[in-house]
């Protein structure tokens, strides 16, 4: 999920002007005017404050993802007679507070009603009791089981997304063909492709940023856990301390370290690069053949939806082949929000099958509802085929005592800063011990 921002719409400007006009009239009026003002306030629209990100875009680019979400907001506004007021935050660079940090602060202080949250903030706020249980919503009955698994904290469904976020490798197929390469399936094949690119003048085969390198780690760490054995038993062993997260994570971190050592990733650049902004230009200019991004980036011109070359989106290399990685963003309602019930009703419409059909068809994404499906763009077919086969790993799972997506991202950054693999594994061990002691 990227940082997004939204200006004030004409409807909201009109509401502000109307409020100013009422104040001007009451300043000159008497008792009857006061009674009329009280009556007008009683009939005033309800307002739901929604905090969500807005992706930075080129001035003339159409943000399809934002437009798709706005359509569902409009459906809720019309059906319920409410106004949804957007609150947003966009980090300028890596030195600013992240969207997650700002979202946590706002939610903990009950500053908004409805929040779009990344998986680590969903878990943190869910554990703190700051998010409403959404399991009673009508729309919750239609959710895919994977959504319930990822967004259930302490037995409560605390977030519902408008799309299933799937991450994959975005590859320039033309460059692979030019160098006589097949698209990779395993870590060994991936490294061989990078070697060939590097030896043939491609300075940095993999474009990376400070957010998404953990996708390589998850694909290798949990390929077997989610696709081979008894998932519940393995997670129970991790939660009890019988198994260690560090043992799962080690192969992925060793893989990243090898890519850094061989120059396939520019660690220094990745450490200070925002998602897409840091590596996108080189990928579009065909200087870098491989980047990682989320499903929706293949659909919109604000990211990789219009390229001058053939692009395919494939899974990350793993022992089980190309592996999609699926963390879960989601909308949560503040448990103590000022307009809690209105916000829940708005969300119920936004994630209803009717609204999700509009959202999914506009944005061409995987729907969280088991009743809604759309045809993806050709570039996404390889990734979609794996997901439809039920082959993927979760990048976030509320059933794991150690939060996955955010913690792994931060520990990968330590690797980029120069920490050793052993130091990174020690941090996972520390987090696991801390989680067990807090139970």
N, C-alpha and C positions, 0 to 999 in steps of 0.2 A: 504494500500500500504506500502510495507516495503522498507528499504534501500537496494539498490542493487549496485553492482560495476562491471566493465567489463574491462578486459585487452585490450591491443592494438592487433588487429587482424593482420594476416600475410599480408593482403592487405594494411593495413595502414603502417606497417613497410616498405613494398616495396616502397610505395609512398614517405616515408621519405628518404630512401636510394637513390631513383631516384633524389630527390631534391638536395641531397648532391653532387651527381655525376655531375649534371648540373652546380652547383657553381664551382666545381673543374675545369671543362672544360672552363668556361668563364674566370676564373682567368688567363688562359694562352692564350686566344684567342684575336682576333682583332675585327674589325668592323663587319665582316661577322658573326662571332660567336655571337656578340651582337644581330644582327638582327634575328639570328636563335633562340636565347633565348626569345626574345619578341614574336616570332611566337609560340614557345612552350608554353609560359605562356597563350597566347590567347586560345590555344587548351586544356589547363589543365582542369581536372575534376572540377566541382563545388563541394564545400564542404558544408554540412549542419551540424551544431553543435547541437546535441541533448543531453539535460540534463535529466537523468532519474536515478531512484534508482536501486540498485542491492541487492537482499536479501543475507544476510550472509548464507553460506552453509558449510556443512561438505566437506572436501577436495575431496572425491571421489563421492559426490552426484551429480546427474544430475539435473540441474535447468530447468525443463520443461517450466516454464513460460517465462524465458529469451529466451530459444530456440525458442519458438513460436513467440515471438516478433521479434527475429532476422530474422526469415524466411520472415516476411512481410517487414522488412527493406531491405533485399536482393532483394525482388521483386521490390521495389522502385528504388534501386540503378541500377539494370539492365535496367529497363524501361526508366529511366531518364538520365543515365550516370552521376550520382552524387555519391559522397562518403558521407556517414553519419558517422560523428565522434562522439563517445560516450564521454560524460562528466558525471562523477558520484560522489556521495558522500555517505558515510556510517558512521553513528554515532557509536562511540565505546561503549558508555554507556549513561545513563540518564543525565550525566553532560555535554555532548557535545551539540553543536547546533543540532537541529532537521533537518531532510531533508527539511521540510516545510520552516524553517527559511532561510536555504541556498538557496532554490529555489526562494523565494521571493526576496532575495537580488540580485541574478543573473538576474532574469527577470526585476527587476526595473532598473538595470544598463545595460540592453540589452547585456548581456554577451553571450547568446546563441540564437539559432533560434527556436528550438522546445523543448518543456518542457512537461514532464509527471507530472501532478499536482494532489494533493489531493483536495477535494471539497472546503475546506476553502480558499486555495490559488487560486483556480479558481475564486471564488467570489471576493476576494480581488483584484486580478490583473484585473479582468473584470471591476470592478467598477472604477479602476484607469485608464482605457483605455490602459492597457499595452498588451492586447491580441487582435489579429486580429479577425474580424468577419468571421467565417467559413461557414456561411449559403449558400454561393455561390458555395461551392464545390459540385461536382457531387455526391460524397458519402453521403453528408448530406441529400439527398432526401430519402435515404433508412432507416433513423434512426427511432427507436421506439419513440413514443411520450414521454415516460418517460425520455429519454435521452435529448430531447429538453427542457423539463420542468426543469430538474435539472441543465442544463448547459447554459441556456439563461440568460444573464445579460444585463439589460437596452435594451432589444429587440434584442440583438446580441448573436448568438451561438458562444461561446468563447472556447469551448473545446469539443472534441469527444473522447470517450474511445475505446479501443479494446475489452473490455468485460464489462458486467454489474456486478459490484461487489456486491455480496450478502453476508451478514454476518448471521451466525447461531450458535447454540450451538452444539459443537462436543461432543458426549456422548459415553461412554463405555457401550454398551448394555449388555455385559456380567456381569458387576458389578451391573447394575440395576436388572438383572434377579437373580443374586446371593442373592440380598437383598429383592427379592419379590416386586420390584417396577415397576410400569408402567411409561413410559416416560411422563413428565409433560406437561400440556397445559396452565395452569393458574399460576399466581404468588403464590397462596395458595398451589397448588400442587407442585410447584417447592420448596418452603420452606419446605414442608413436606418430600420431597425426601432428601433434605439436612440434615434434622433432623435425619432421619433414618441412613444415611451414617455416620454422626458424632457420633451417639450413638453406632454404630457398628465398631468404631475404625478408620474410615477415618478422618484423622486429618484436612484436608482442602478440602471439597467437590468441591469447585469451584476454578480452577486455573485462575488467573487474571494477567493482566499487566497494564501498565500506559496508554494504548491507547484505549482499546476497551470496557471498562465497560459501556460507554454511550449507547451501543447497548441495554442493559436492559431498560434504561431510554426511548429511542425512541420508543421501542415496546409498552410500557405502555402509553407513552404520546400521541402518534398519531395513535393508533389503530383505534379509531373512526373517527378521522379527515380524514384519507385516505381511510377508508373502510365503513363508516357508514353514513356520512352526506353530506353536500355540501362543498367539500374541498375548492373551490375558495372563498366561503363566509366566512369560518372560517379563512382562511389566510388573507382575507381582514380585518376581525375584529382584528386580531393580529397586522396587519400593521397600523391600525388606532388607536390602543390603547384601543379599546372597550373591547378586550379580552387580557389576560395576559399570556405570555409564562410560567411564574412561576406556574400558575394554572394547565397548562398541565404537567409541569415537576415534580411537587411535588410528585405524587404517585411513580414515578420511583426512585427519590432520597430517599424517605422514605423506599422503598424496599431495596435499596443498603445499607442504614444505618442499617437496621435490619439484613441483612446478615453479615455486619461487626461486629455488636454487638454480634451476636450469634456465631461468629468464623467461618462462612461458607466461608468467604473471608479473606485472610491475607492482610490487608490494607497496612502494612509496606512493605511487599515484593512486592505487586502490584505497589506501588508508584515508585519503582526503577527498575522494570523489563521491558525489551524490549519485544515486541510482539513475542510470541512463544518461544523465548529464555528463558524467565523467568519461564513459566509453562509447556513447551513442554515435558521436560524430565520426570516430574512426571506423566503426562498424559500417555506417552508411556510406562512408567514403571508400570502403573495401580495403582498408589498411589492416583491419583486424577481422579474422574469419569467424570468431566465436565470442558470443556474450551470453549472459544469463539474464532472464527476465520472466515476468509473470504473463499468464495467458493473454490478458487484455492488451498487452503491449503489441501484439501482432495484429490488432484490429484497428488501431487508431494512428493517425498521422502524427500525433504528438509524440509517438515513440517509433515503432518499427512497422507500421501498417502500410507504408508505401516505400518500397525499395527499388533500386535500379538493377537488382539481381534476384535470382531465385533463392528464396529463404525457406528453410524448414525449421520447425521447432520439435526437438527430440528430447528424450529423457536424459538424465545425467548418467554417467558411466557407473555400473555396479556389477557385482558378481552375477546378478540376474538380468543383465542387459540394461537397455535404456530405461531409466527409472524416473517418472514424474515425482516431484516433491510438492506436497499439498499442505501448507499451513492454513489456518482459518482466521480471516478477519471477520468482524461481525458488528452489528448494531446492538448496543446495550442501552437499557433505560436505567437512569439513576434511581437507586432504591429510595432515596430521600429527596428526589427532584421535586421542584415546586409544582410542576405540571405532569406528574408521574402518570396519572391515568390517561390523560390526553396523549402523552407520548407513546404509551403502550398501544393505544388505539391507532395512532398514526403508523407505528411500526407494523401492526397487524395487517394493515392494508398494503403497506410497502412490500411486504414479503408474502402476500397472498399469491395464489397461483395465477390469478388474473394479472397482477402487477409484475410478477416475476416473468411471465410470458412476454410482456412488453419490454421489460428490462433485458431479458436474455436475447430476444430477437433484435433489439436495437444494438446491443453491445456484443452480441454473438459469443456468449460465455456459457460455462456450465452452470446450470441452475441448482440451487440447494434443494429444490422441491423434486421429489421422485416422480411428479406428474408432468414436469416441464422439460422439454429437450429441444435443442435447435441444431441446425447444421453448422459446423464450424468452417472457417475459411480453409482453403487447401493447405496452407502452410502449417496449420495446427493439427492436421490429420494424424501424423505419426504419434504425437503426444496424446491426442484424444483416443486413438486406438488402444493404447496401453491402459488408459484410465477405464475405458469401456470394458476391457478384459479384467478389470479389478486389480491391476498391477500398479502399485504406487506406494510411497511411504508418506506418513504424516510428519509434517514439520512441527506440529504442535499437537499435544494430547493432554487434556486436563487430567487424565487418569495417572499421569506420571508425576511423582512428587517433585521432581526437579523440572522447572519450566524449561522448555527446549529451545524455542525459536530465538528469544531474546538473549538468553545466556550463551547459546552457542555462537551467535553473532558477535557478542562482546569478546568471547575467548578467541575467536578467529581474528579479531582485531589485534589482540595481544600477539598472535603469531605474526601478523603483518608488521607489528612494531619491533619484532626481533626476539620474542620469547621462544624458548625451545618447545618441542612437542611434549617433552616430559613436564615442563612447567605448566603447559596447558592441561595436560592430563591431571596434574595435581589439583588444578582449580576445579575440575569436574568432581574429583574425589572430595574436595572440601565442600562443594555445594551439596553433594549427596549426603555427607555426614551431617551437615547443617539441617537439611530437610528431614532426616530421620530423627534428629534430636528435638525438632520442633513439633513432632507428632505427639 
